Amino acid sequence: MTYVLPEEAIVNPDDNNLVALKHKKKNRVIVNCSDRNHVFHMRANICMTWVPLEDVPCCLAKTSSCCGGRRKKGAILFANESDVRRWTNGGGR
């Protein structure tokens, strides 16, 4: 199965075509996909990590809940260019 990335997805060609994903929660999160753990680290108020292309659908399908509420999809999103720049540089513009 081939997964087609949307245009806004940021891909790092220098690092085996990893895709930037961010988590809505503002703390460290560990997501397990394909027997691999992806750790979303918090930097510059952005919780983000780089994920291999084959694990992107699995990560995007993960659910999250808050305060004992129902679990909802959409906790993990594609990071935009600004998110990647701020997360990589540790803040700033």
N, C-alpha and C positions, 0 to 999 in steps of 0.2 A: 504494500500500500504506500502510495506517495502522498506526502502532505505538502500542500502549497501554502507558502507563507504570504500573509498580506503585505502590501507595499510598505506599510509603516513599521514592519519588523526590522530591527537592527541586527545584522549578521556580522560577526567578526571574522573576516576572511583569513586573518593572520593566525587564528587559533582553531583550526579544524572546523570552520564554519559553525561556530557556536552562536546561539540566538539569545539575545538579552530578554529576560523575563523579570517582572517585578511583582511583588506580593503587596496586597493592600494593607496588611498588618504592619505595624511599625515596631516589630521586634523580630529577632532571628527565628526563622522557620526552616524546618527540614522536611523535604518532600521526597518520597521514595517512588521511583519509576524504573522499571526494567532492572531490578536488583541493584540500582544505583541510588545513592542519596545525593540530593541537590540541596545545598544549604544556601538559603537566602540571607545574606548579611546586610546589616543596617549601616549605611554610610550616607552622610549628608541628608538625613531624613528620608532616604529611599531604601527599601528592602529589595535587593536585586541579586541575580546571579546569571551566569552564562550556562546554557543548557544545550546539549547536542540536539540536532534537528529531529532525530528519531524519538526523543523523549518529550518534544513540545506538545503533541496531542495529549499525552498522559498528564503532564503538568497543568495544562489548561482545563482539564476535566476535573481537577481536584476541587473539593468543596471546603467551605469554612463556615464557622458560626461564631456568633458573638453573644456573650451574656446568657448562654443557655438557650438561644433561639434555634430556629430551624437552620439546617445546613443549606447553603446556597452556593451555586457555581459563580464564577467570576472573581474569585479571590486572587487569581493569578492572571496577569495581563501582559501584553507585549510592552516593553519599555520603549519610550520614545528617545529621540536623539538628545534632548535636554537631560532626561533622566540618566542616560548612559554617561554623558559628559560630567555631570555633577557627581555621580556615584564613583566614577573612575578617578576624578581629580580630588575627591574628598570635599566637595562643596565649591562655592564660588560660581562664576559665570562661565 
